[in-house]
Amino acid sequence: MKSLLLMIFLIASALLNAQDVIIHKNGEKISAKVLEITPELVKYKKFTNLDGPIYSVYKSDVVQITYQDGTVESFSAKPVITNDEKNRVEEKVVTKKEDERKTDILTDLRDNQKYKIVQVGEQVWMAQNLNYASNQSWCYGNLPANCERYGRLYTYEAAKNVCPTGWHLPSDDEWKKLEIELGMQTVVNKNGWRGTSPGQGKLMKIGGRSGLNIELTGFREYEAYYKLDKNGYFWTSSLSEGKNQEAVFRELNKRASVKRDAADIRFGYSVRCIEGNTGFKNKAISEEEKIDRLTRTHDRTYFSIGIGSGVATGYFGLKAQAKIGFGQFGFGVQYGMGFGPYAPEFSVGAKIYYKYYFINALVGHRWVDTNGYSGDAFDRVAVLAGMEYPLSKHFNISGGIGYAINYDIPVAWELGFNYKIFK
């Protein structure tokens, strides 16, 4: 019996000694199996659940680790806090000093603006959004005060060229490296909202221990602005696989996670530069390389008047139309009146838009009989597909072609020149 008890005691002692012990600054002892120690984190599994999830604790919050073989690794010159001292220590708030992290100031010699920078692992990042005024960049809501606080919003083409010399727009892989450094594990290559304890989005935002101090700066889409102080969007330099008109970005909001997805390269997102040179030339975008006129002058909501010809407005005459946009889509109405060979003509139509393209369904006709009497009728229908091309901020030209029912000529067309009164 004594031999059995001795054997059980020896086995229990061996199992107890086979664990690693992480000692926290607050005196807590964590029985664990240490997996990895990065410049920022100690990653481990709980000894009581070795098949369970991976946990992380900041290395700066760890005093020492005692490994299963008896080796001791110390991370602080301070003595280990014993259980007897734990209650006294818990009365104090232990915070990380700013000078424990590499911080410095970068001066952009192009405009002499200064930016805080921070080192996270092996990478050095700007700790503020870029605010260099280039083509294809805007202040949120077109208010200069927002640029001073949040930085500017850039198209993808501007973003990949706008960082100062010696810095560049980080790639998707460089964002992944940052996320891994902050504790993200197996989900790093996935799209959508992802993250692992202690929450990489939380660590990146203002007050988070990464020092990046990311704010929720909103975004720009087709001259409209959305989600200031609710969401933040940041370009990477990586195009979406198989889609030259979409680039990979990161999104943060009040959640603790980080979203990875792709978006239209013409949207206006924020830029965080990372230290190091790339193949990009870091040049300001010239006038010739500005975003195309369709996107730059495209309006989602307006009321316009103009002149036109074709089934859409009579044979030649005046027209008025209104459009209300919802994201990339919109709904519009149109009225036209003109002069045909026998009597004045009119038409009424409804339009469905996708960006600057539309489908237009029209009805209307003015009749005249042999006695000279005339009236309005809705017995003729035409369906057209076309687009509106912006000539300037206020003027655009529209054109379309389609099929006319109950018209002498079955081909329907529209040509118009329009002036936007309200936008």
C-alpha positions in Angstrom: 0.0 0.0 0.0 2.8 2.3 0.9 4.5 1.5 -2.4 1.3 2.4 -4.3 1.0 5.7 -2.5 4.6 6.5 -3.2 4.2 5.7 -6.9 1.1 7.9 -7.1 3.0 10.7 -5.4 6.0 10.4 -7.8 3.7 10.4 -10.8 1.8 13.5 -9.6 5.1 15.3 -8.8 6.4 14.5 -12.3 3.2 15.8 -14.0 3.3 18.9 -11.8 7.0 19.6 -12.7 6.3 19.0 -16.5 4.4 22.2 -16.8 5.7 25.7 -17.5 4.8 28.5 -15.1 4.2 32.0 -16.3 4.4 34.6 -13.5 2.4 37.8 -14.2 3.3 41.2 -12.8 0.2 41.1 -10.6 1.4 37.9 -9.0 -0.8 35.5 -10.9 0.8 32.2 -11.8 -0.3 30.5 -15.0 0.2 26.8 -15.5 0.9 26.5 -19.2 2.8 25.0 -22.1 4.7 27.9 -23.7 4.5 27.7 -27.5 6.2 30.9 -28.7 7.6 34.2 -27.5 7.5 37.1 -29.9 8.8 40.6 -29.4 5.3 41.5 -28.1 3.6 38.4 -26.8 4.0 35.1 -24.9 1.7 32.6 -26.6 0.7 29.5 -24.6 -1.9 26.8 -24.0 -3.3 26.1 -20.6 -1.7 23.1 -19.0 -5.1 21.8 -18.0 -6.3 21.9 -21.6 -3.4 21.3 -24.0 -5.8 20.5 -26.8 -7.6 23.8 -26.3 -7.2 27.3 -27.8 -4.0 29.4 -27.9 -3.8 32.3 -25.4 -1.6 35.3 -25.4 -0.2 37.6 -22.7 1.9 40.7 -23.2 5.6 40.0 -22.6 5.8 43.4 -20.8 3.3 42.1 -18.3 5.3 38.9 -17.5 8.0 38.9 -14.8 9.4 35.5 -15.5 8.8 32.0 -16.9 9.9 28.8 -15.2 10.1 26.0 -17.7 9.4 22.3 -17.1 13.1 21.5 -17.0 13.7 24.1 -14.3 15.1 26.8 -16.5 14.1 30.3 -15.5 13.7 33.2 -18.1 13.3 36.6 -16.5 11.7 39.6 -18.2 12.1 42.1 -15.4 14.7 43.2 -12.9 11.9 43.4 -10.3 11.5 40.6 -7.8 8.8 38.0 -8.3 5.6 38.9 -6.5 4.7 36.3 -4.0 1.1 35.3 -3.1 1.5 37.0 0.2 2.2 40.3 -1.6 -0.5 39.9 -4.2 -3.2 41.8 -2.4 -1.0 44.8 -1.9 0.0 44.8 -5.6 -3.6 44.6 -6.8 -4.2 48.0 -5.2 -1.9 49.6 -7.7 -2.5 50.1 -11.4 0.3 48.6 -13.4 0.6 50.3 -16.8 3.1 50.2 -19.6 5.3 53.3 -19.8 5.5 55.0 -23.1 9.3 54.9 -23.1 9.2 51.1 -23.1 8.1 51.3 -26.7 10.2 52.8 -29.5 8.5 56.0 -30.5 9.8 58.8 -32.6 8.8 61.6 -35.0 8.9 61.5 -38.8 9.0 64.8 -40.7 7.7 64.6 -44.2 10.0 66.9 -46.1 7.5 67.5 -48.9 5.3 69.7 -46.6 7.1 69.5 -43.3 4.2 67.8 -41.5 5.3 65.6 -38.5 4.0 62.2 -37.7 4.5 59.9 -34.7 5.9 56.5 -35.5 5.9 53.3 -33.5 7.8 50.0 -33.7 5.6 46.9 -33.5 7.9 43.8 -33.6 10.2 44.2 -36.5 8.0 46.7 -38.3 8.0 50.5 -37.9 4.6 52.1 -38.7 3.2 55.6 -38.7 1.1 56.1 -35.6 -1.0 58.7 -37.4 -2.9 58.7 -40.8 -1.1 60.3 -43.7 -2.2 63.9 -44.4 -0.2 64.8 -47.6 -2.3 66.7 -50.1 -2.1 64.8 -53.4 -4.4 64.4 -56.3 -7.2 61.9 -55.7 -7.3 62.8 -52.0 -9.9 64.5 -49.8 -10.7 65.7 -46.3 -13.8 63.9 -44.9 -16.8 66.0 -45.7 -14.5 68.4 -47.6 -13.7 70.0 -44.2 -10.0 70.9 -43.6 -10.4 70.4 -39.9 -11.1 66.7 -40.5 -7.8 66.4 -42.4 -5.9 67.9 -39.4 -7.4 65.3 -37.1 -8.0 62.2 -39.2 -5.7 62.6 -42.2 -6.8 62.5 -45.8 -8.8 59.9 -47.7 -7.1 58.5 -50.9 -8.0 56.4 -53.9 -5.9 53.3 -54.3 -3.8 54.8 -57.1 -3.0 57.8 -54.9 -2.4 55.7 -51.8 0.2 53.4 -53.4 2.3 56.4 -54.5 1.8 58.9 -51.7 4.0 57.8 -48.8 7.2 59.8 -48.3 10.6 58.5 -49.5 11.7 55.6 -47.4 8.2 54.6 -46.6 5.5 52.8 -48.5 1.9 51.6 -48.4 1.9 48.3 -46.6 1.0 45.2 -48.5 -1.7 42.7 -47.4 1.2 40.4 -46.1 2.7 43.3 -44.1 -0.7 43.9 -42.5 -0.8 40.1 -41.7 2.6 40.3 -40.1 1.4 43.1 -37.9 -1.7 41.1 -37.0 0.3 38.0 -36.2 2.7 40.1 -34.0 -0.4 41.3 -32.1 -1.5 37.7 -31.5 -3.7 36.7 -34.5 -3.2 33.0 -35.3 -4.9 30.6 -37.7 -7.5 33.1 -39.1 -5.0 35.6 -40.5 -5.5 34.5 -44.1 -9.3 34.6 -44.0 -11.6 37.3 -45.3 -14.2 39.0 -43.2 -14.0 39.9 -39.5 -11.2 37.9 -37.8 -9.0 37.9 -34.7 -8.0 36.1 -31.7 -7.5 37.0 -28.0 -6.7 39.7 -26.9 -8.4 41.2 -30.0 -6.2 42.8 -32.7 -8.7 45.5 -33.6 -8.8 46.6 -30.0 -5.0 46.7 -29.8 -4.7 48.8 -32.9 -7.2 51.5 -32.0 -6.6 54.5 -29.7 -5.6 53.4 -26.3 -4.6 49.9 -27.5 -1.2 48.7 -26.5 0.2 48.5 -30.1 0.7 52.2 -30.1 -0.8 52.6 -33.6 -3.7 54.7 -32.2 -6.0 54.1 -35.1 -9.1 56.3 -35.3 -12.4 55.5 -37.1 -12.1 57.9 -40.0 -14.9 56.9 -42.3 -14.6 56.7 -46.1 -15.5 58.5 -49.4 -17.7 56.9 -52.1 -18.7 58.8 -55.3 -18.4 62.3 -53.7 -20.3 61.2 -50.6 -18.8 60.5 -47.1 -19.9 57.9 -44.6 -19.2 56.4 -41.1 -17.0 58.9 -39.5 -16.2 57.8 -35.9 -17.9 54.5 -36.7 -15.6 52.6 -39.0 -12.1 53.1 -40.3 -10.8 51.8 -43.7 -7.1 51.4 -44.7 -5.7 50.5 -48.1 -3.1 47.8 -48.6 -0.9 47.9 -51.8 -2.3 44.4 -52.8 -4.9 44.1 -55.6 -7.6 41.6 -55.1 -6.8 38.3 -56.9 -8.2 38.4 -60.4 -9.8 41.8 -59.9 -7.8 44.8 -61.2 -10.5 47.2 -60.1 -10.5 46.1 -56.4 -7.8 46.3 -53.8 -7.5 44.6 -50.4 -8.2 46.8 -47.3 -8.5 46.6 -43.6 -11.5 47.8 -41.7 -11.9 48.5 -38.0 -15.0 49.6 -35.9 -16.0 49.2 -32.3 -15.5 45.5 -32.4 -12.3 43.9 -31.1 -11.6 42.2 -34.5 -10.2 43.3 -37.8 -11.9 42.9 -41.2 -10.0 41.9 -44.3 -11.8 42.4 -47.7 -11.5 44.1 -51.1 -13.1 47.3 -52.4 -13.4 49.5 -55.5 -10.0 51.2 -56.1 -11.9 54.5 -56.6 -13.2 54.7 -53.0 -11.4 57.1 -50.6 -9.7 55.3 -47.7 -7.1 56.2 -45.1 -3.4 55.5 -45.4 -0.9 54.2 -42.8 2.7 54.1 -44.2 5.3 51.6 -43.1 9.0 52.1 -43.1 11.0 50.7 -46.1 11.2 51.1 -49.8 9.1 49.2 -52.4 8.9 49.2 -56.2 6.5 52.1 -56.2 8.0 55.5 -57.0 6.3 57.5 -54.2 5.4 60.2 -56.6 2.5 62.6 -56.6 -0.1 61.8 -59.2 -0.1 64.2 -62.1 -3.1 65.9 -63.7 -3.1 63.4 -66.5 -3.3 60.5 -64.1 -6.2 61.9 -62.1 -9.2 59.7 -61.6 -11.3 59.5 -64.7 -14.0 62.1 -65.3 -16.8 59.7 -64.9 -15.9 59.0 -61.3 -14.6 62.5 -60.4 -17.7 64.4 -61.6 -20.4 61.7 -61.2 -23.2 62.9 -59.0 -25.6 60.4 -57.3 -28.5 62.8 -56.7 -29.5 65.9 -58.7 -32.2 67.7 -60.7 -31.4 68.8 -64.2 -33.0 70.5 -67.3 -31.8 70.2 -70.9 -32.5 69.7 -74.5 -32.7 66.5 -76.4 -34.0 64.6 -79.4 -35.4 61.1 -80.0 -38.3 59.2 -78.6 -37.2 60.2 -75.0 -38.1 63.9 -75.5 -40.2 64.1 -78.6 -38.4 64.5 -81.9 -36.6 67.6 -80.6 -37.3 69.6 -77.5 -36.9 70.2 -73.8 -36.6 67.8 -70.9 -36.4 67.7 -67.1 -35.2 64.9 -64.9 -34.4 64.1 -61.3 -32.2 61.3 -59.8 -31.9 60.0 -56.3 -28.9 57.7 -55.6 -28.6 54.9 -53.2 -24.9 53.8 -53.1 -24.0 52.8 -56.6 -27.7 52.5 -57.6 -30.3 55.1 -58.2 -33.9 55.9 -59.3 -34.9 58.7 -61.6 -37.9 60.2 -63.4 -37.9 62.2 -66.7 -40.4 64.4 -68.6 -39.8 65.6 -72.1 -41.7 67.7 -74.6 -40.9 68.4 -78.2 -42.2 69.0 -81.7 -43.0 66.3 -84.2 -44.0 66.6 -87.8 -47.7 66.8 -87.0 -48.2 67.9 -83.4 -46.2 68.6 -80.2 -44.9 65.4 -78.6 -44.4 64.5 -75.0 -43.0 61.6 -73.0 -42.7 60.5 -69.3 -40.2 58.0 -68.1 -38.7 56.2 -65.1 -35.0 55.4 -64.9 -33.0 52.8 -63.0 -29.3 53.6 -62.6 -26.2 51.7 -61.8 -23.5 54.3 -61.4 -23.8 56.4 -64.5 -25.5 53.7 -66.6 -29.3 53.6 -66.9 -32.3 51.7 -68.2 -35.2 54.1 -69.2 -38.8 53.0 -69.7 -40.9 55.7 -71.5 -44.5 56.2 -72.3 -46.5 58.9 -74.0 -47.7 60.3 -77.3 -49.7 63.3 -78.5 -52.3 62.5 -81.2 -54.0 64.7 -83.8 -57.0 63.7 -85.9 -58.2 64.9 -89.3 -60.4 67.6 -87.8 -57.5 69.2 -86.0 -58.3 67.8 -82.5 -55.5 66.6 -80.4 -54.8 65.0 -77.0 -52.4 63.0 -74.8 -52.2 59.2 -74.8 -50.0 56.6 -73.1 -50.3 54.0 -75.8 -46.7 54.0 -76.9 -43.9 52.5 -74.9 -40.1 52.6 -75.4 -37.3 50.9 -73.4 -33.7 52.2 -73.7 -30.3 51.5 -72.2 -27.7 54.3 -72.0 -25.4 56.3 -69.9 -24.8 59.8 -68.7 -21.3 61.2 -69.3 -20.2 64.2 -67.1 -18.7 67.0 -69.2 -18.1 69.1 -66.1 -19.3 69.5 -62.6 -22.7 70.8 -63.8 -23.1 69.6 -67.3 -23.5 66.1 -68.7 -24.5 64.5 -72.0 -26.8 61.5 -72.1 -27.4 58.9 -74.8 -29.2 55.7 -75.2 -30.8 53.3 -77.6 -33.6 50.7 -77.3 -36.8 49.4 -78.7 -40.1 51.3 -79.3 -43.5 49.6 -79.2 -46.3 51.0 -81.3 -44.1 53.6 -83.0 -43.8 53.8 -86.7 -40.1 53.3 -86.3 -39.3 50.5 -83.7 -35.8 52.0 -82.9 -35.9 54.2 -79.8 -33.1 56.6 -79.1 -32.1 59.4 -76.8 -29.6 62.2 -77.1 -29.5 65.0 -74.5 -27.5 67.8 -73.0 -28.4 68.5 -69.4 -27.6 71.2 -66.8 -27.7 70.2 -63.1 -29.6 72.8 -61.1 -29.7 71.1 -57.7 -27.3 68.4 -56.5 
